[in-house]
Amino acid sequence: MTFEELGLNNKIQDALYYMGFEEATPIQEKAIPAILDNKDLLACAQTGTGKTAAFILPVLNELSERSSNKTRCVVIAPTRELVIQIDQQIQAFSYFAGVGTIPVYGGTSGQEFEAEKKALSHGADIVVATPGKLITHLNFKYTDFSQVEYLILDEADRMLDMGFHDDIMRIVRHMPKDRVNLLFSATMPPKIRKLSKAMLKDPVEISIAISKPSKGILQAAYLTRDEQKAKLIRKLINDKPAYNSIIIFSSTKKNVSTIVRAISNQGYDVQAVSSDLVQADREAALRKFKSKQTRVLVATDVLSRGIDVADINLVINYDVPRDAEDYVHRIGRTARADTTGVAITLVNEEDMYKFAKIEKLIEQEVIKLKVPEEMGSSPEWNPKKPGGGRGNKGRRNNHPRHKKRR
């Protein structure tokens, strides 16, 4: 289905034309008509399916039909990176629509705080914010959400995982009861169902490609020992000179520094992004990566859902993510918009059980590779549960506390 068939007005159609958007994705095809019909929405869609356009385009369509000096739409997202990404997309889509937007997130300067304060008190058509920073402004009691027509929660599952439930409900209490609520989540655990019951009114439910990697991603796992990982990463990068856009994900900030030190003398630019960096430095690193000045970006999971960069060739997981869902989001940085890409995960003995759970989640067995012979031997694939065995059966009887006394 084309965007023209979806009934969007000419201002939005013109922006889509100049951006090269023609065919709607499945989430856009299902969500846009429901939102245009002022229905509450509960949508489950993973990163890379076009969900930002799915909720922004119909909202812009309605806001552009009439002007106002009040805030009419609030979008809540879990991270600064995702807030910036959504704000940039809104600016592009609204180029001919005359709709203004302001991003609100932590780590900004006093001057930016004053700009946020002015927009929140005097009105900006769309406010895109992290929960914590928005709560800071609400505490000062100048924020005017009395005319909000749309409340959008993006990556709602992630926000609940980060402990933002109470902040979200507090923000909701500042909104008019008569509004459209749009809740987007990559997964649909019970806590999302509970949140939707508290917020949504008779919602339209949409589920698109839950927790499945793109078919365009070639996945592989190297069975490694920790001391082999740095050498293996150097070889993977050096063996692929045509790959000019590579992301390496780590579960810890400490390992980000370790990886950067291990590969920074290989003759190409390497940048690190973690919560240790101030926001200005993080944004500068992302700009260099997007413009292909930086070949390799090393990051924590702060970027797994919050970066929108075209043509990423390779994603390397330095370690197996703690959460199986995070694996889908990490490797989803490549093979976007029907392109192809490669995702490689380094799996040590301790992480084999977690990786087996990921394979169960994605309903796919990932090919297992051994490290090159010159690096030594690889551990054998044996995804036993931590603590011994493949489960708990028999463990009780073997514990010293349960042995019969003689």
ABEGO torsion letter per residue (X at the ends): XBAAAAGBBAAAAAAAAAAGBABBBAAAAAAAAAAAAGBBBBBBBBBGAGAAAAAAAAAAAAAAABBBABBABBBBBABAAAAAAAAAAAAAAAAAAGBBBBBBBBGBBAAAAAAAAAAAAAEBABBBBBAAAAAAAAAAGABBAAABABBBBBGAAAAAAAGAAAAAAAAAAABBABBBBBBBBABBBAAAAAAAAAABBGBBBBBBGBGBBBAABBBBBBBBBAAAAAAAAAAAAAABAABABBBBBBABAAAAAAAAAAAAAAGBBBBBBBAABBAAAAAAAAAAAAAGABABBBBBAAAAAABBBBGBABBBBABBBABAAAAAAAAAABGBGGBBBBBBBBBBAAAAAAAAAAAAAAGBBBBBBBBBAAAEBBBBBBBBBBGEEABABGAAAABAAABBBX
